[in-house]
Amino acid sequence: MNEQIKIDFEKIIEASDLSKSDIELKRQYLDKFLENGFPSRKLENWKFSDLDQIIKKNISDLSFYNDNSRPNKVDTSIFVNSLEHNKIIFVNGRIEKIDLNYEDQDKIKVDDNYKLENKFESNNSLLSLNNALTNKCYKIIVKKDYNLNKPLVVYHTTNNKIKSKNINLKLDFKLEQNSSLRLIDLFHDSAENNFINIFYNFDLKENAILKNYKIDKIQNENIRYSYNNIDQDRNSISETFIFSSGSNFSKNEIKCNLNGEYSSAFVNGIFSLNDKKHHEIRTVINHLVENTKSYQLIKSVLEKNTKSAYQGKIFVDSKAQKTDGYQLSKAILLDETSEFNAKPELEIYADDVKCSHGSASGSLDENSIFYLMSRGLSYQQSKELLINGFLLDVIEKITDLEIKNLVKNIIGLKE
């Protein structure tokens, strides 16, 4: 595989218009990836999965070069017609369209020449791979005091023109003072057996609000990794929701740095898995100053040889007095073949804090099923009602009513 990536790297450089300094920097990132390779269980952050083996098992002859010189056809049938929204459309790793027509063009800026360096986790080989193989990083700036009129939907799509490819995507968002953004990531894959590597960076200035909703529902055989870095200034709020179901393997990592007093981070997620899928969420919330807050709630419903894992860490610096940190993970196992793993962590160096974590897993309560059946429901209807109520608890954490109703409709939950 190392020889293949070296060959494909030269193809990418040949097709680019990068400067000599940029090319040299990318070679350094490539060398760093080649030194460490794909993550395995030897790393604490990957103790529940071996990405190296997962890729070898599921993708034969992985190629790292994807010819993006020609535009791809956009499948408009995947658009969310029930919601007026702005659009960014990726097809096979190439941005085909940026449509911000609902917005004041002086208040939102798109820079396609911005270069984002890997300064976030130097030991993360997948970020090194992303930096080595992406030619462009789009930076989207929401100007001071501007709240987007409509949500921004990023469509992540693939089609049957590609197979056994590594696709690397990168977006950088800056929310200036008193601005806000509602961002929805929708994953819609027709292509199979690809490795998709996504890096988002968010910079939230004072009083900025970010609401990010990630929906991976369409069933596919791709392997997906997503890394979100979020830096927050004073009184800013980030809200992240993840629905994880479609991909063969998926791992979402969120690192949130609460750098400003009274900043808050909320992470809520649902695993809904069957048919041998393996999905993970890993979070690191760094409370770095006084009076910050974080809340995390992750729930899983698993059946048919599936695995989910949640690794959640709350770090409290010695300066971060009056921190309020909470995390909880729960799982329902619908059969004996499924597996839920949890690794909650608290690392606290301040004494005036309120932090807690917990985890629980089990099967559906047969007494509750019996009660519902005694009221006229079938066994299957009773199960569905209990699962629905279990997951609605997470959906109700979505603070935007319009998007809450959209998410319920997409994933098929009812009141």
Secondary structure, 3 states (H helix, E strand, C coil): CHHHHHHHHHHHHHCCCCCHHHHHHHHHHHHHHHHHCCCCCCCHHHCCCCHHHHHHHHCCCCECCCCCCCCCCCCHHHCCCCCCCEEEEEECCEEEEEECCCCCCCCEEEEEEECCCCCCCCCCHHHHHHHHHCCCEEEEEECCCCECCCCEEEEEEECCCCCCEEEEEEEEEEECCCCEEEEEEEEEECCCCCEEEEEEEEEECCCCEEEEEEEECCCCCCEEEEEEEEEECCCCEEEEEEEECCCCEEEEEEEEEECCCCCEEEEEEEEEECCCCEEEEEEEEEECCCCCEEEEEEEEEECCCCEEEEEEEEEECCCCCCEEEEEEEEEEECCCCCEEEEEEEEEECCCCEEEEEEEEEECCCHHHHHHHHHCCCCHHHHHHHHHHHHHHHHHCCCCCHHHHHHHHHHHCCCC
